Amino acid sequence: MSLFVMKFGGSSVGTTERMQRVAQRIIDKKLQGHRVVVVVSAMGDTTDDLIDKSKELTDNPPAREMDMLLTTGEQISVALLAMTIHKLGHEAKSFTGWQAGIVTESVHGKARISEITPTRLNAALDAGNIAIVAGFQGMTEDGEITTLGRGGSDTTAVALAAAIQADVCEIYTDVDGIYSTDPRVVKNARKLDVISYDEMLELAHLGAAVLHPRAVEYAKHNNVHLVVRSSFNQNEGTLVREEAAMEQGVVVSGIAFDKNVARISIVGVADIPGVLAKIFGALADESIDVDIIVQSGISNGKADFSFTVSLADRARALGVIERVREEVPYDEATYEENLVKVSIVGAGMVSNPGVAAKMFDVISKTGVSIKMVSTSEIKCSCVIAAEPLNEVVRALHTAYGLDTADAAFVGGPQDRR
């Protein structure tokens, strides 16, 4: 008897009809002789709707109260799914994140999991139940409810799989695996049979929404057998594992993009030791993630530099920069939005010169200026204007030989495109 963790995203349980389909799929797994733990996201657009309701009341809601609000979405999902399974004649028990023993650090909005004590889950499994856990949430040691950040249900699933030593962790979504890019943008994107943890981690960090970055980190650290597959068909998914054999002639495995980008520029900073440490240390103290950093030339003992943050963190980041101005004088701080970060990822890049140069050439031929660049051994990222994103992604996908003759599968049976 194997132990499976099955995670279903919001689109998979977005309607009662889809929830019934998911319930049957879970029951089928149990009838095959497996023990099953299920992790569920909020239904459809529930989280977005809750955020919109909060914005109708206040532009700056307390982070604690936002966590109190947003965790209700997953609690609705787990209860309804358990009811559905009961109606179909099988035993199921739902749990919030804290009832499942998920303890997090004391950070609201994007907490990290500190430990998991799955005592109640194991008891439910031993009693023959299907255990259903609300994703995206946990509780601090002093009893405060927290959330793990958008997409955090993936992290819940993989962390639980590690904690209960599951044989397989399956992430069910509206696509039937991991593709070379978003199949909604490139309909002939290439489905990957296998991808390495490192490549998947880069793609996730760079904007590929199919897996949450922390989930991949947990999987890599704990060697979790991770599979991404569709909740709408029985197709084989994509296996994420330690090493993946590179397909002959394929240097770039995937193309990711992130629309959640703001660029902040600080002009006229004194060129003295410790300046960057003070600014970025202050940002880190506020749990603001900084991505690409570029410093320009020095003139009259002063330097200019720019960096990217998420759109959601832009206002807070500017507030931090203003607070440190007395300690780190500068002339002005500006920001720019309507940007995207487009990236190529592939383990073969390290041994194939000219991969980045091709990317720059392809982007330039679409008439787009590159504002910032960041590279590593297996990725190259460019920040560009948002408007021509789809054209750029399609051009890059073709240039690196990733197009296929087959149309990608997205969504339910009526949603092929």
N, C-alpha and C positions, 0 to 999 in steps of 0.2 A: 504494500500500500504506500503510494507516494504522497507527499504533501505539496500541494500547489497553492501559490498565492496568485489570485486573478484580480487585476485592477481594471476598472472600467471608467472611462472618462465621461465628462458631462454630456457629450453628443450621443454616447452609447445609451444613456438612460434619460435622454432629453424629453421623451414622451412616455406615456403609460404603455403604449404598444411596444416601444423599444425596451422598456423595462421588463415587460413580460418575456421578450425574446432573450434578454440577458439572463433572467431568472432560469429559463429553460436550459440555457447553455451551462450555467453553473450546476444545475441538477444533473445534466448529462455527464459532467465531469465527475460528480460524486457517484453516479451510477456505474461509472467505469472502475470504481473501487478506490478512488482517491479521497483523501481528506482535503478540505478546501477552506481557505481563508480568502475573503473577498474584500477589496478596498474600492470605495466608490467616491467619485467626485459629486459636486452639486449638479442638479439637473440642468442641462442646456445652458441658458444665459442667466441662471439664478444669481450667481455671484455678481455679474455686471449689473443686474437689476438692483441688487442690494446696495451696491456702490452708488448707483444713480440716485436712489432714495436718500442716501446719506447726504449727497451733494445738494439735494433740494432743501436741506435743513441747515447745512453749514459747509463752508469751504475748507475748514480745517478741523475735522473731527478728531477727538483723542484716539491715539493708536490702540489703546486698550479697548475702547468701546467698538472700534472697527473690528477687532478680533472677536469680540462678543457677538457682533452682528453677523460677520461673514461665516463663522463656524456653523450657523444654523442651516445653511444650505446643504451641507453634507449630512447633517443629522436628519433632514427630511428624506434624503436619498436612501440612507441605510434603513430607516424605518419602513419606507414604502417597499423597498426591495425584499426585506424580511417578510413583510405581509404577503407579497406576491409569491414567494417561495412556499410559505405556509399554505396558501390557497391551492398550490399545485401538489400538496400532499407531503412536503418534506419539512424537516425541522431546521429552523434558522434562528440565530440570535444576533441582534445588532448591538454595536458598541460605539460610543464616541471615542475620540482619540485617547482621552485620559482614562476612560474605562478599560481601554486596551493596554494601558500601562506605558503610554508614550510620554516621556518626560523631556522637556526642552529647556534650553537656556532662556534667560529672562529678557527676550527681545520681542517686541510686538511687531507683527507684519511679515517678518522673515526669520523666524527663530530656527535654530539648528537643534536637531534631536541629540540629547545628552545620553539617554539610555532608554531601553525598553524592557519592561518586566511583564511578559505576556502570560501571567498566571491565569487570568480569566479566559483568555483565548484558548489556552491549552485545555482548561477544564471543559469549555464548550465543545472542543473537538473530541475530547475523550468521551463526552456524553453523546456523540454522534451528530452534533449540530454542524451546520454550515455557519461559520463565524463571519459576520459582515462588519467591517470597520470603516468609520468615517475618515476619509483622507484629509490631508492638508492641515491637521490640527494636533495639538498636544496640550500639556499643562506643565507649568513650572513647579519646582519643588515646594513653593509656598502657595500653590493652588490657583495661580493665574492662568486663564485660558490664552493660548497663543496660536498663531497660524505660521505655516512654513513658507509662505510666499506663493505667488501664483504658480500653478503647476506642481505644488507640493504634494499632491496625492501620489504622484510617481515615487517621490521620496518615501512617503509612508509605506508604500507597497514593498519597495526594495529593502528598507530598513527592517520591516516586519519579517520579510523572507530571511534576512540574515539572522534575526533574533530567534526565530523558531526553527531555523535550519531547514527551510523548505527546499525541496528538490528542484523546483522550477518557479520562477516568477514571471508571469505572463502579463504584459501590458496591452490591453485591448483598446483600440482607438478606431477612428473612422477611416484610416488607411490600413492596408494589409501588410505593412512592414515599413522599413526605413528606406527612403528613396534618395536618389542623388541630389534632389532638391525638392522643394514643395510642389507636389503634383498638381496643385491648383493653379500654379503659375506656368509650369511646363508639363503639359498633359502627357508627353512621352518620356517622362523622367524614368530613370533606371532603378528598378527595385534591387536592393542589395540582399543577398542571401546571408552574408556574414559581415560584420564590421567589428573592428577592435574597440576596446574600451577607450583608448586614447583618441581615436578618430571620432567616436561618438561623443566623447566629452567636449572636444573642440567644437563640433557641430552644434551641440546643445548650448554651449556658452555663447556661440556666435549667432544664435537666433532660431535654429531648427526647433520647432515647437513640439516635435513628436516625443521627446523625452526631456525631463527636467535635469539640469546639470548635476544637482546634488544626488539625484537618483543614480546617475552613472558613476559618480564618485563612490557612493556606497557599494554599488555592484562591483566595481573594480577592487576596492579595499577588502571586500568580504568574499570575492570570487563567486558572486551570485550568478546562477544560470539564468540569464535574462533574455526574454523573447518578446518582440513587438509584433502584434498581429491584429487583424481586423475583428471587430465584434459583429460584423455584418456578413462574413462568409467564413468558410473553413480553410482558406488558403494557408499554406505554410508562411510563417512570418520571417522576420530577420533575427538572427541570433547575434547577441552582443557578447563578445568574449575577449580573453586576454590578447590573443594574436589572431589576425585574419590574413590568409594568403592573398596577396595582391593579384588581381586579375591581370592577365597578360596585356600590356599596352595601356593600362589604366593607371595614370599617375595621380590624378585628382579623383577622389571618391565621391565628394559631394560639394554642393554650393549652398551656403546658408546666407540668410539676410536678417537684419534686425532693424525694425522701424522705430524702435523705442530708444532713440539716440538724441542727445543734445550735446552740443560742443560749447565749452566754456573757455574763454580766452582771458588771460591776465596779462596786461600790458605794462611795461616799465617796472619790472621787479629788479631790485638790487641784486647784482651778480656776486653774491657772497655765499660761503659755505653754510649749509643748514636751512636755506630758504625753502627748498622743495620739501624737505623733511617736515618742517613746521606746517606747511599748507596741507600736504597730503596726510600728515599725522592727524591734523584737526578733522579732516574729512573722514578718516578711518574711525576716529572716536565717535562720530555720529552714524557709523555703520553705512556710509555712502560708498558704494563700489565705484572705483575709477577704472576706466578701461584704457584707451589709447592715450599716450602722453607724447607730445611733440614740443621741443624747445627750439626756438628760432635763434638766429645769430645775436651776438652781443654788440651793443652800441652805447658808447658813453657810460660804460659800467652798468648798463641795465639790459635785461633780457625780457623777451616775451615768450610765453608758452601757452599751449592749449591742451585740453584733455576732454574726454567724453564721459558722460554719466547717463543714466537712464532719464527719460523725460520726467518720470515721477520724482526723481531726486534733484532735478535742476534747481528749483526754488530753494530747497534746503541747502544745496551746495553753495549757491550764491550767498545765502545767509551766513554760512560758515566762513566764506572768504571775506565777507565784510567784517565779521567779528575779529579776524586775525590781522586786520589792516594796520592797526597801531604797532603790532609786533613785526609784521612783514609789510612795509609800505609798498604801494604800487600806484600806478597812474590811474588805471581803470580796469574794470572787469566787465566783459560783455558775454552774451550767449547767442547761439544760433540753433534754430530748430528746423523742422522740415528736412531732416537728414536721414540717411540710412547707412548702415554698415553692411557691405556685401563681402563675403569671404569664400575662399576656396580652401578645401581641406583634403589632405591625402598623405598617407605614409610614404608614398613614392616620391614626394617632393624633395626630400632630403638628398636623394641621389640623382636628381634630374635637374640640371641647371637650366635656367630660362623659363621656368614655370611662372614666376612672378612677372617677368617681363612680358610674357604673353597676356597675362591678365591686364596689365597696364595698357597694352596695345589695343586689346579688345574694347576696353572701356573708352579709350580715347576715340576709337572709330565710331562710337555711338554719340560722340559730341559732348561727353560728360567730363567735367574737371574733377580730379581727385583732390580732396581736401586734406586727408590724413591717411597714413599707411602704417600698418603694424604687421610684423612677420614673426614666424617661429619655424622650427624644423618641418612642421607638417601643416602650416596654414599661412595664408596671406590675406589680410583684411584691408579694405579701402572704404573710407567714409566719403560719400558722394551725396549730391542732391537727391531728394526722395522721388521726384516726379518720374524719371525714366527707369525706375527700379526693374520693372518686369522686362523691359527691353534688354537691359544689361544682363539680367540673370539668364534669359534665353540665349543671348549671344555667347556668354561664357559657357553655358551648358553645351552648346554646339561646338565651340572651339576646343573644348577638352574631350570631345568624343563620347559624351555621355548620353546623347539622344538614342532612343530605341524605337522600334517599329510598333511596340505595343502601347496601348493607352493605359495609364495608371488607374487603379481602382481607388475611388474616394467616396466615402459615405455609404449609404444604404443602396439597395437594388435600383432605386429610382434616381440615384444621384451620380451616376457615371458621367464623367466629363473629361 
